[in-house]
Structure formats: structure tokens, C-alpha cells
Amino acid sequence: MMGPAPFKLASFAYAASKGGLHHMTHHLARHLAPVVNVNTLAPGAFETPLIAFALEQRAALEATIPRGMVGQADDFAGAAIFLSSRAGAYVTGAVIPVDGGMSLSNP
């Protein structure tokens, strides 16, 4: 009989903190809506020192991203500008994935 599938312990903490952030965004937006908009940008893989280890095998990483590429600063800036502009004035409580579709293939 085989044991349980292998897993990465770090993914549990990440999943819990990400879920907490999403819930906090919704909670704060609901209570602060009369005063301010509350939204969250949820980044995927971006070219930063945080994922330098993964960028060592960039092709393998990009193969897991539906858009087929690691995000650049301009990709994230565009979403932030949208939320900061008049175009995002009626958006509150949103968790916006800025991840090239990565969240679609890795639930």
C-alpha cells in the first residue's frame, strides 16, 4: 500500500496566508466601502530576487504559465494604475490576479 502523495510543507502556510489576504480584502471592503475602496493585486511569477531560484530554470517556470512568460514590472504597474485611476473608482473588494493566467492552471 502506498502512502500519501508527497507535498511541500511550505505550501500550507502560503495557502493559508493567501486565503487570509483574500478574506481580509473582502471584509475590509465591505466595512470601509463608504469611505475607501479596498482591493488586492495578487501577483504571480515576476522577475524579482524572491524567485531567483525558479528563474534558474526559466523555461520550465514559463511552461506552467498560460501566457508563457514571467511578469515584468509594467504588467503589475498597469493593474495598479487602473485601480488608482477613475477607471477603478467603482471597484472594491476585488482580488485581481496579475499572474499571466497562472492561477487558472494551479488552483
Backbone torsions as a table, in degrees:
resi	resn	phi	psi	omega
1	MET	NA	135.6	-178.3
2	MET	-90.1	148.3	177.5
3	GLY	-79.5	-175.3	179.9
4	PRO	-65.2	156.8	178.7
5	ALA	-62.1	145.6	178.6
6	PRO	-64.1	151.6	179.3
7	PHE	-145.6	163.6	176.5
8	LYS	-101.2	119.5	-179.0
9	LEU	-56.8	-37.1	-178.1
10	ALA	-60.3	-27.4	-177.7
11	SER	-67.4	-26.2	178.3
12	PHE	-67.3	-46.2	178.9
13	ALA	-64.1	-40.8	179.4
14	TYR	-63.3	-46.5	-179.0
15	ALA	-62.3	-41.9	179.8
16	ALA	-65.2	-43.4	-178.6
17	SER	-69.6	-36.8	178.2
18	LYS	-67.2	-42.4	177.0
19	GLY	-62.6	-39.7	177.4
20	GLY	-62.6	-41.3	178.7
21	LEU	-63.8	-41.8	178.5
22	HIS	-63.6	-45.3	-179.9
23	HIS	-64.5	-43.0	179.2
24	MET	-61.9	-39.8	177.8
25	THR	-58.3	-48.4	-179.7
26	HIS	-64.7	-43.1	-179.2
27	HIS	-63.2	-50.0	179.5
28	LEU	-63.7	-40.3	179.8
29	ALA	-61.4	-42.2	-179.6
30	ARG	-61.9	-41.6	-175.4
31	HIS	-86.0	-25.8	-177.3
32	LEU	-102.5	0.1	-175.8
33	ALA	-52.3	-37.4	179.2
34	PRO	-65.5	-18.3	-173.3
35	VAL	-112.0	-42.3	-172.1
36	VAL	-151.6	153.1	173.4
37	ASN	-85.9	140.4	177.2
38	VAL	-124.6	119.1	179.2
39	ASN	-138.7	163.6	178.2
40	THR	-130.9	134.0	169.8
41	LEU	-97.1	125.3	-177.4
42	ALA	-107.6	96.4	-176.0
43	PRO	-75.0	150.0	171.9
44	GLY	-96.5	-139.7	-179.7
45	ALA	-79.4	116.0	176.3
46	PHE	-121.7	150.4	-178.2
47	GLU	-71.8	88.2	-180.0
48	THR	-136.4	164.6	177.0
49	PRO	-59.5	-25.3	-178.7
50	LEU	-60.1	-33.6	-179.3
51	ILE	-112.6	23.7	179.6
52	ALA	-53.2	-38.0	180.0
53	PHE	-61.7	-38.4	-179.4
54	ALA	-76.1	-31.0	179.8
55	LEU	-69.8	-15.6	175.2
56	GLU	-63.6	-24.2	176.0
57	GLN	-124.2	57.1	-173.2
58	ARG	-53.3	-44.9	-178.1
59	ALA	-59.5	-41.3	179.2
60	ALA	-66.2	-40.6	177.8
61	LEU	-63.6	-48.6	-177.7
62	GLU	-64.7	-24.8	176.6
63	ALA	-67.3	-21.1	179.5
64	THR	-89.7	-5.6	-177.3
65	ILE	-104.8	120.1	-178.3
66	PRO	-52.4	-36.7	177.5
67	ARG	-74.9	-10.8	174.2
68	GLY	74.9	20.8	-179.3
69	MET	-155.0	154.4	175.2
70	VAL	-78.7	143.5	-179.0
71	GLY	-69.2	151.7	176.7
72	GLN	-113.7	164.5	-177.3
73	ALA	-54.8	-38.8	-179.4
74	ASP	-63.1	-32.1	178.9
75	ASP	-62.8	-43.9	-179.4
76	PHE	-73.8	-39.7	-179.1
77	ALA	-59.9	-39.2	-179.8
78	GLY	-59.5	-42.9	178.7
79	ALA	-66.8	-40.4	178.9
80	ALA	-65.5	-40.3	178.7
81	ILE	-65.0	-41.1	177.4
82	PHE	-56.2	-50.1	-178.4
83	LEU	-67.2	-27.1	-179.1
84	SER	-85.3	-11.4	-175.3
85	SER	-97.8	176.2	176.9
86	ARG	-60.3	-30.0	-179.8
87	ALA	-61.3	-29.1	-179.5
88	GLY	-101.2	10.9	-174.3
89	ALA	-63.2	-25.2	-177.4
90	TYR	-106.1	15.1	179.2
91	VAL	-102.3	120.9	174.9
92	THR	-148.0	145.4	-179.2
93	GLY	80.8	13.3	-177.1
94	ALA	-93.2	140.1	169.3
95	VAL	-111.0	108.7	-173.6
96	ILE	-102.5	112.9	177.2
97	PRO	-74.6	125.3	175.2
98	VAL	-115.5	76.5	-167.1
99	ASP	-141.2	15.2	178.5
100	GLY	64.3	18.8	-179.2
101	GLY	90.1	5.5	-177.3
102	MET	-58.4	-37.5	-179.0
103	SER	-68.5	-18.3	178.2
104	LEU	-76.0	-29.8	-176.8
105	SER	-102.3	-11.7	-179.5
106	ASN	-128.6	79.5	-175.9
107	PRO	-64.7	NA	NA
